[in-house]
C-alpha cells in the first residue's frame, strides 16, 4: 500500500513548530540556539582529525550528551527570531515563469521546471523593492502552452490581480506582501525569503486577506481554439462557468475565422473547487445563435487555493520551512560568547533548565555553557594558557581534574574551559573530576608560558575592577569557580550542524540562520 506525507501536513508542522518556538498557544517550551565544539580537531575533545569538512552529525543519546558538554554559548529564541520561509525566486526580465495552477501532479508536470507539485514550480517572484507576487497567468495559450517570457516587472500594490505593464506579455500578477527592511538582515538568504507572521491580523495583510473570496475563479486559459464557430467576429458575454460553485461567468470572443481568439473571466463567482466552460451549441447558458460546424474549443478553469488568493499566504506559497535566527557577538557588557577560539557546531536545544534545577526553565537571553576559573598568581598577565590545550589540577592524592581551555583572558584572569564526556576513564569509575577550590592544591597546570596560576578562592561575583575599570566576566564565580549557566543534563537537542571550524575575534559577529524543512 502506497502513502505520502502531504504538503499540507508539512505546512501544518511548520506552523505548529513556529508557534511552539514563539510561545503561542498552550506551549510552555523554550528554545535556544547554540554554538559549540571549540576543539574540533582533537578526538579526545570529542572532535576528529578529519573534521575539516564538517563531519556528519550523529543522532543518538550518547552523542547528545557529548554535544551538550562542548556547547560554548546559547541564545534564547524569541518571537522576533523566527519566520516561516519559502523559496526565493527573483523577478528577471525575459524569464518565463510558471503560473499558479491547482492541478500540478506527477501526471501533469509544471511546464518549465517539470515539477510534480505546485510548491516546486516557479509561480511567484520577489522584485527589487522586496514585493512578492504570485503569477496567475503567464501568457499560456494554444500557441504558447508553456507561457511567454515576462517583460513587465510587477511593482504595484493593488488588491486585485492585473498586468504589470503595457507590453502585452500576457502576465497577470497578484500582489501578496512586502518584506520589511527590518527583516532583511535576519531572514533574507540566498535561497529563501520570509513570509509575514500573523497573516491577516496586522498591517496590509488584513485588507489582502479580507479581499479574498473562497472559490472565486480569476483565471481561465484556452487549451484549443476550436473551429467552425458562427456568428464570426462576435463577443459572447455571460458564458457560465459550470461546476460546484455559483455565479461564475466568462467572456469568449470568436474571430473572423470562426475560432476562439480570447477568453477571460468576467465574474469569478464563489465556492468553486472544480469548473468547466462548455462553449458549444445547446450547452447550459449558451445563446441559441451560437453554431459550430467544426471542432469545439476547450478551456482550463484555474481553481484558487482554499479561501481564495491572498487568504492563507502559508498555504498559497507552501511555507513548510522555518528559519531560526541568532546573532553571536562579544563586547565588554556581553562576554558569554568567547573570543580567541573557534567553533565547529551550531544547533538548537529545547527546554534547557537552570543550572540549579532539573525542571525550572532557563530564561536568560544569553548564557555561557562553559565552566570557568578565576586565577591569580605572580605576574598573571605574563602567563598564557593556550586555547584548546589541556589543563589539570591535583584535587587530592591520586585524583586529577582535567579540562580543555576554551579561552584565557590574562587581564581578568578568567580561564573558561570544558570537560568532554571522553575525559572520563575506567580508573575513576567514568567520573570526570571537577576543579576544586578546597583541595590539596589550587594550582592549574598546563600553562603554555609563564608561571602556572592558582584558583583565586577569595573571589566571588560576576564582575571585577582592574585599574578603575569594570570588567564583566560572563559567569557567576563562587570562591573562584563558576559553573556553566545551564544544566548540561537537561534539554533535547533537536538540530545539529557540524561545520568546518570558524575562528572568533572581538571584532566579528556571527549571524546564525538555521532553516528547518518539514
Residue pairs with C-beta under 8 A, 6 or more apart in sequence:
7 117
7 119
7 318
7 320
8 315
10 320
10 518
11 314
11 315
11 318
11 319
11 320
11 518
13 320
13 518
14 84
14 314
14 319
14 320
14 321
14 322
14 516
14 518
15 84
15 314
17 322
17 516
17 518
18 24
18 82
18 83
18 84
18 197
18 322
19 25
19 27
20 27
20 29
20 31
21 29
21 31
21 77
21 82
21 322
21 324
22 77
22 78
22 79
22 82
23 29
23 30
23 79
28 361
29 350
29 351
30 76
30 77
30 350
30 351
30 352
30 361
30 362
30 363
31 76
31 77
31 324
31 348
31 349
31 350
31 351
31 494
32 74
32 75
32 76
32 77
32 348
32 349
32 352
32 362
32 367
32 491
33 74
33 75
33 77
33 324
33 326
33 346
33 347
33 348
33 512
33 514
34 71
34 72
34 73
34 74
34 75
34 346
34 347
34 348
34 349
34 369
35 71
35 72
35 73
35 328
35 337
35 343
35 345
35 346
35 510
35 512
36 67
36 70
36 71
36 72
36 343
36 344
36 345
36 346
36 347
36 369
37 46
37 47
37 67
37 70
37 72
37 343
37 344
37 345
37 498
38 45
38 70
38 72
38 338
38 341
38 342
38 343
38 344
38 387
38 388
38 404
38 406
38 418
39 45
39 47
39 70
39 388
39 404
40 47
40 48
40 51
40 342
40 344
40 345
40 498
40 501
41 47
41 48
41 49
41 51
41 52
41 501
42 388
42 404
43 49
43 422
44 420
44 422
44 423
45 70
45 388
45 404
45 418
45 420
45 422
46 66
46 69
46 70
46 420
46 421
46 422
47 344
48 55
51 344
51 498
51 500
51 501
52 500
52 501
53 500
54 344
54 497
54 498
54 499
54 500
55 498
56 498
57 63
57 345
57 496
57 497
57 498
59 496
64 492
64 493
65 421
66 420
66 421
66 422
67 345
67 347
67 493
67 496
68 349
68 369
68 488
68 489
68 491
68 493
69 418
69 419
69 420
69 421
69 488
70 345
70 418
70 420
71 349
71 369
71 488
72 337
72 338
72 341
72 343
72 368
72 369
72 370
72 406
72 418
73 328
73 336
73 337
73 338
73 366
73 367
73 368
73 369
73 370
74 349
74 352
74 366
74 367
74 369
74 486
75 326
75 327
75 328
75 365
75 366
76 362
76 363
76 364
76 365
76 366
77 324
77 326
77 348
79 197
80 186
81 186
81 324
81 325
81 326
82 197
82 322
82 323
82 324
82 325
83 183
83 186
83 187
83 194
83 195
83 197
83 322
83 323
84 194
84 195
84 197
84 314
84 319
84 321
84 322
84 323
85 187
85 192
85 193
85 194
85 195
85 319
85 321
85 322
85 323
85 515
86 124
86 192
86 193
86 195
86 317
86 318
86 319
86 321
87 191
87 192
87 193
88 126
88 189
88 190
88 191
88 192
88 193
89 97
89 122
89 124
89 125
89 126
90 125
90 126
90 127
90 128
91 125
91 126
91 127
91 128
91 133
91 150
91 153
91 154
92 150
93 149
93 150
93 151
93 153
94 149
94 150
94 151
95 149
95 150
96 112
96 138
96 146
96 147
96 148
96 149
96 150
97 112
97 122
97 123
97 125
97 135
97 138
97 147
97 150
97 171
98 110
98 111
98 112
98 113
98 115
98 121
98 122
98 123
98 135
98 138
98 147
99 123
99 135
99 136
99 137
99 138
99 140
99 147
99 219
99 302
100 118
100 123
100 124
100 134
100 135
100 136
100 219
100 302
100 309
101 110
101 118
101 121
101 123
101 300
101 302
102 118
102 302
102 303
102 304
102 305
104 110
104 115
104 116
104 117
104 118
104 121
105 116
105 117
106 116
109 115
109 116
110 118
110 120
110 121
110 122
110 123
111 140
111 145
111 146
111 147
112 121
112 122
112 146
112 147
113 120
113 121
113 122
115 121
118 318
119 317
119 318
119 320
123 134
123 135
124 132
124 133
124 134
124 135
124 176
124 317
125 132
125 133
125 135
125 154
126 132
126 133
126 179
126 193
127 133
127 153
127 154
127 155
129 155
129 178
130 178
130 179
130 180
130 181
130 184
131 154
131 155
131 157
131 175
131 177
131 178
131 179
132 175
132 176
132 177
132 178
132 179
132 193
133 154
133 173
133 174
133 175
133 176
134 173
134 174
134 176
134 309
134 316
134 317
135 150
135 171
135 172
135 173
136 161
136 172
136 173
136 174
136 218
136 219
136 302
136 309
137 170
137 171
137 172
137 219
137 221
138 147
138 148
138 150
138 170
138 171
139 147
139 148
139 169
139 170
139 171
140 146
140 147
140 170
140 221
141 170
141 221
141 222
142 222
142 223
142 224
142 225
144 170
147 170
148 169
148 170
148 171
149 169
150 169
150 171
151 165
151 167
151 169
152 163
152 164
152 165
152 166
152 167
152 169
152 171
153 164
153 165
154 164
154 171
154 173
154 175
155 164
156 162
156 164
156 173
156 175
157 175
157 178
157 204
158 175
159 175
159 207
159 208
159 211
160 211
161 172
161 173
161 174
161 218
161 309
162 172
162 173
163 169
163 171
163 172
163 173
164 171
164 173
172 218
172 219
174 218
174 309
174 310
175 208
176 208
176 310
176 313
176 316
176 317
177 195
177 196
177 204
177 205
177 208
177 313
178 204
179 187
179 188
179 193
179 194
183 194
185 511
186 325
186 511
186 513
187 193
187 194
187 323
187 325
187 513
188 194
189 323
189 513
189 515
191 515
192 321
192 323
192 515
194 323
195 313
195 314
195 317
195 319
196 202
196 203
196 205
196 313
198 205
199 205
199 209
199 312
199 313
199 314
200 206
200 208
200 209
200 210
200 311
205 313
208 310
209 310
209 311
211 310
212 307
212 308
212 309
212 310
212 311
213 268
213 270
213 308
214 270
214 271
214 306
214 307
214 308
214 311
215 245
215 269
215 270
215 271
215 272
215 273
215 303
215 304
215 308
216 268
216 269
216 270
216 272
216 304
216 308
217 241
217 245
217 248
217 265
217 268
217 269
217 272
217 275
217 301
217 302
217 303
217 304
218 265
218 268
218 302
218 304
218 309
219 265
219 302
220 241
220 250
220 263
220 264
220 265
220 277
220 299
220 300
220 301
220 302
221 299
221 300
221 302
222 260
222 262
222 263
222 297
222 298
222 299
223 297
223 298
223 299
223 300
224 295
224 297
224 298
225 259
225 260
225 261
225 297
226 259
226 260
226 279
226 292
226 294
226 295
226 296
226 297
226 298
227 257
227 258
227 259
227 294
227 295
228 258
228 292
228 293
228 294
228 295
229 254
229 258
229 259
229 260
229 290
229 291
229 292
229 294
229 297
230 254
230 258
230 290
230 291
230 292
230 293
231 254
231 289
231 291
232 254
232 255
232 256
232 257
232 258
233 254
233 255
233 256
234 253
234 254
235 251
235 252
235 253
235 254
236 251
236 252
236 253
236 254
236 279
236 287
236 290
237 249
237 251
237 266
238 249
238 251
238 266
238 285
239 249
239 250
239 251
239 252
239 277
239 279
239 285
239 286
240 248
240 249
240 250
240 277
240 284
240 285
241 248
241 249
241 250
241 265
241 269
241 272
241 275
241 276
241 277
241 301
242 275
242 276
242 277
242 278
242 284
243 272
243 273
243 274
243 275
243 276
243 301
244 271
244 272
244 273
244 274
244 275
245 269
245 270
245 271
245 272
245 273
245 275
246 269
246 270
246 271
247 267
247 268
247 269
247 270
248 265
248 267
248 268
248 269
248 272
248 275
248 301
249 265
249 266
249 267
249 269
250 263
250 264
250 265
250 266
250 277
251 262
251 263
251 264
251 266
252 260
252 262
252 263
252 277
252 279
252 297
253 260
253 261
253 262
253 263
254 260
254 261
255 261
258 294
259 297
260 279
260 297
263 277
263 279
263 299
272 301
272 303
273 303
274 301
274 303
275 301
275 303
276 299
276 301
277 299
277 301
278 284
278 286
279 286
279 290
279 296
279 297
279 299
280 286
280 290
280 292
280 296
281 290
281 291
281 292
305 311
305 312
305 315
305 316
306 312
306 315
307 315
309 316
310 316
313 319
320 517
320 518
321 515
321 516
321 517
321 518
322 515
322 516
322 518
323 513
323 514
323 515
323 516
324 348
324 513
324 514
324 516
325 511
325 512
325 513
325 514
326 511
326 512
327 509
327 510
327 511
327 512
328 337
328 509
328 510
328 512
329 337
329 508
329 509
329 510
330 336
330 337
330 338
330 339
330 504
330 506
331 506
332 471
332 472
333 472
334 366
334 472
334 474
335 368
335 472
335 473
335 474
336 366
336 367
336 368
336 474
336 485
337 366
337 368
337 504
338 370
338 406
338 407
338 416
338 504
339 407
339 504
339 505
339 506
340 387
340 407
340 408
340 504
340 505
341 387
341 388
341 406
341 407
341 503
341 504
342 501
342 502
342 503
342 504
343 499
343 501
343 502
343 504
344 498
344 499
344 500
344 501
344 502
345 496
345 497
345 498
345 499
346 497
346 499
346 512
346 514
347 493
347 494
347 495
347 496
347 497
348 493
348 494
348 495
348 514
349 491
349 492
349 493
349 494
350 491
350 492
350 493
350 494
351 361
351 490
351 491
351 492
352 361
352 362
352 486
352 487
352 490
352 491
353 359
353 360
353 361
353 362
353 486
353 487
353 490
353 491
354 360
354 361
354 362
354 363
354 486
354 487
355 483
355 484
355 485
355 486
355 487
356 487
357 487
358 487
358 489
358 490
362 485
362 486
362 487
362 490
364 485
367 484
367 485
367 486
368 416
368 474
368 475
368 484
368 485
369 484
369 485
369 486
369 488
370 406
370 407
370 416
370 417
370 418
370 475
370 484
371 403
371 416
371 417
371 418
371 419
371 435
371 481
371 482
371 483
371 484
372 414
372 415
372 416
372 417
372 473
372 474
372 475
372 477
372 481
372 482
373 414
373 415
373 417
373 435
373 444
373 455
373 480
373 481
373 482
374 412
374 413
374 414
374 455
374 456
374 459
374 464
374 473
374 477
374 480
374 481
374 482
375 383
375 413
375 414
375 415
375 444
375 453
375 454
375 455
375 456
375 480
376 413
376 453
376 454
376 455
376 456
376 459
376 480
377 383
377 451
377 452
377 453
377 454
378 451
379 450
379 451
380 410
380 413
380 453
381 410
381 411
382 410
382 449
382 450
382 451
383 410
383 447
383 449
383 450
383 451
383 452
383 453
384 408
384 410
384 447
384 448
384 449
384 450
385 391
385 405
385 408
385 415
385 444
385 446
385 447
385 448
386 405
386 408
386 448
387 405
387 406
387 407
387 408
388 404
388 405
389 404
389 405
389 446
389 448
390 402
390 403
390 404
390 405
390 446
391 402
391 403
391 404
391 405
391 415
391 417
391 444
391 445
391 446
392 400
392 401
392 402
392 403
392 444
392 445
392 446
393 400
393 401
393 435
393 436
393 439
393 441
393 442
393 443
393 444
393 445
394 400
394 439
394 440
394 441
394 443
395 401
395 433
395 434
395 435
395 436
395 439
395 440
395 441
396 439
396 440
397 440
399 428
399 433
399 439
400 433
401 432
401 433
401 434
401 435
401 436
402 419
402 423
402 432
402 433
403 417
403 418
403 419
403 423
403 435
404 417
404 418
404 419
404 420
405 415
405 416
405 417
405 446
406 416
406 417
406 418
407 414
407 415
407 416
408 414
408 415
408 416
409 415
411 466
411 471
412 464
412 466
412 471
412 473
413 453
413 456
414 473
414 474
414 475
415 444
416 475
419 432
421 432
423 432
424 430
424 431
424 432
435 444
435 455
435 481
436 455
436 481
437 455
437 457
437 479
437 480
437 481
438 457
438 479
442 454
442 455
442 457
443 452
443 453
443 454
444 452
444 453
444 454
444 455
445 452
446 452
447 453
455 479
455 480
455 481
456 480
457 479
457 480
458 479
458 480
459 477
459 479
459 480
460 477
460 478
460 479
460 480
461 473
461 476
461 477
462 472
462 473
462 474
462 475
462 476
462 477
463 470
463 471
463 472
463 473
464 470
464 471
464 473
465 471
473 482
475 482
475 483
475 485
476 482
476 485
495 514
495 516
497 514
502 510
504 510
